[in-house]
Structure formats: C-alpha cells, structure tokens
Amino acid sequence: MYCHSLTASKHNLNLQVPCEDTPDGYVGIWPYDLEIPESEYLDLLAALRVWAETVQSKYRLYLTRDEYESGPNGR
C-alpha cells in the first residue's frame, strides 16, 4: 500500500489525515480518529469531500471505522 501525506490546515490547526491506497483499489481516508472538536471535524469532512472528488481514483472517506462515503469515483 502507498501512504499519502495528506495535510489539512485551517487557521492555527494543522492535521495529518491518515490516507493510503488500499489493496482493494481505492484511496482510503480515515479522519475519524483525529481528536478535534466536532465543528472542526465537520469542516474537515467537507474539505475532504471536495479534495476526494479531485483524485483520479476510487475513494472511501471513512466517517467511522465501519461507515464510509464514496463519490462518483468511488463506487
């Protein structure tokens, strides 16, 4: 698997978001373990959704360990 260095920044908050190519052929993005306030987490999810749509690959944005979203590229 290939790990991506995915950094998200807003104001004074800089986050390293876990993200990697998976053996199943999609980019997995796992922000749910980041310890940030809910309002910032929701902002991060919105930004990650926009970013994920620019990736020329299937993706899964994990909201929890078992729940994920995928867009047109990640079905």
C-alpha positions, -999 to +999 in steps of 0.1 A: +000+000+000+011+035-007+006+061+021-003+096+011+009+126+031-025+144+034-023+176+054-053+198+063-048+233+077-072+259+089-062+289+110-038+276+136-049+239+132-027+216+111-037+180+108-021+149+093-051+129+079-045+091+075-048+083+039-035+054+017-040+034-014-056+001-004-052-034-019-088-032-029-081-005-054-094+027-037-079+055-017-089+052+019-092+084+040-096+079+078-102+112+097-125+098+123-097+092+149-085+128+149-091+144+182-106+177+172-139+195+181-169+184+162-174+217+144-138+214+130-143+178+122-174+187+101-154+214+083-127+188+077-151+163+062-165+190+039-130+198+027-120+162+023-152+155+002-141+183-022-105+170-023-116+134-028-135+143-059-103+157-075-085+124-070-084+103-102-091+072-083-119+055-064-120+066-028-137+059+006-140+086+032-145+068+065-167+086+090-164+058+115-145+025+115-173+008+095-192+037+079-179+055+048-189+077+019-177+074-017-185+097-046-188+092-083-152+080-085-155+056-055-185+034-060 
